[in-house]
Amino acid sequence: MATDPDAAARGTERSDRSSAARSGAGARVAVVLALAGGALLAALVSTAVTAVGTVPGLPDPPALVRYGLPVTRVALDLAALATVGLSLLPKLLGPDRPRQTEPIVVLARRTTVVTALLWMLAALVSLVLQAAELRPDREVTVPQLVDYVVGVPAGTGLLVSAGAALACAVLGLLAVRFGESVPAELRTVVALLGLLPMPLTGHATDWRYHDFSMLSVELHVIGAALWTGGLVAIAVFVAPRRGLLAEALPRFSTLATTAIVVVAVSGLFNGLMTLVITPDTGLLGLVGTGYGRILLAKVGCLLALAAVASQMRFRLLPRIARHQRTALLGWAAAEVALMGVAYGLGVVLSRAPVVV
């Protein structure tokens, strides 16, 4: 029986497109798993490294609390930065190609509702675990949770964060219904505001420049969320579409360049100041304490991130602007894996005793 060469060619083309789509989907899943896996691994390992010995007269928290806390805090951070990145995505895509961007934006809005609800859940679970950590000899009750929220800044911060996450979910549902009548700027700002209470869960200090230090911490958190969330959103939702990618990635690259400077300066300042103002520690604590070693590991992550980001900006970006094929997803996976490690280290760093 004779065969139609054109039909065979069309079949081959469809098969190639299907194979490319499956490969692209796998690469995008790899980006998400790299971020989550790097963060969880770093959080668990550094939690074990900075473990404090038993304090006489005080019961140890159970393993569920000790290791559950960094896991839930990582989940909180990742869900929050995903919410930030997805909320920001319409601004990165721009208004010039509504037909091409609308299907992506619609999916991003729906996904934002899910990530915001996960963020809220992680914040509430973290609240319960932190209350349990404070009194490990007692079961957590509602009155104990109320006392923890009222009396401990960390509890207040987590409850405010959970409320902001709920607000993001509501705004996301409204955006699903009414589109960009619910502005992306509003959704992004609310998500970023939900991150601001998080530094309240870290180290307390009576340093006279404490307010300035807290501002630096807030800038660090916001810069990291915009950088990481924006990259993940582009890698997962935009990377397969070369035309849109050629427009969105330069916008993100400008934002990321500013963010990496803010993250580097603020993070180094905060870490070194914590060591300097801690009695009997100083800068020698960089190598003599668990806190200092985690800080050095974060600096190493930042240097590696700068190298990967430079590769993407100076080698891949010109090719993407010409709509050429690149290994963007591979480099993005490497970058977000390093970001995940940095996030995991940051979760433990915010709770690690400086004198370990």
Buried (B, 14 or more C-beta within 10 A) or exposed (E): EEEEEEEEEEEEEEEEEEEEEEEEEEBBEBBBBBBBBBBBBBBBBBBEBBEEEEEEEEEBBEEEBBBBBBBBBBBBBBBBBBBBBBBBBBBBBEEEEEEEBBEBBEBBBBBBBBBBBBBBBBBBBBBBBBBBBBBEEEEBEEEBBEBBBEEBBBBBBBBBBBBBBBBBBBBBBBBBEEEBEBBBEEBBEBBBBBBBBBBBBBBEBEBEEEEEBBEBBBBBBBBBBBBBBBBBBBBBBBBBBBEBBBBBBBBBBEBBBEBBEBBBBBBBBBBBBBBEBBEEBBEEBBEBBBBBBBBBBBBBBBEBBBEBBEBBBEEBBEBBBEEEEBBBBEBBBBBBBBBBBBBBBBBBBBBBEBBB
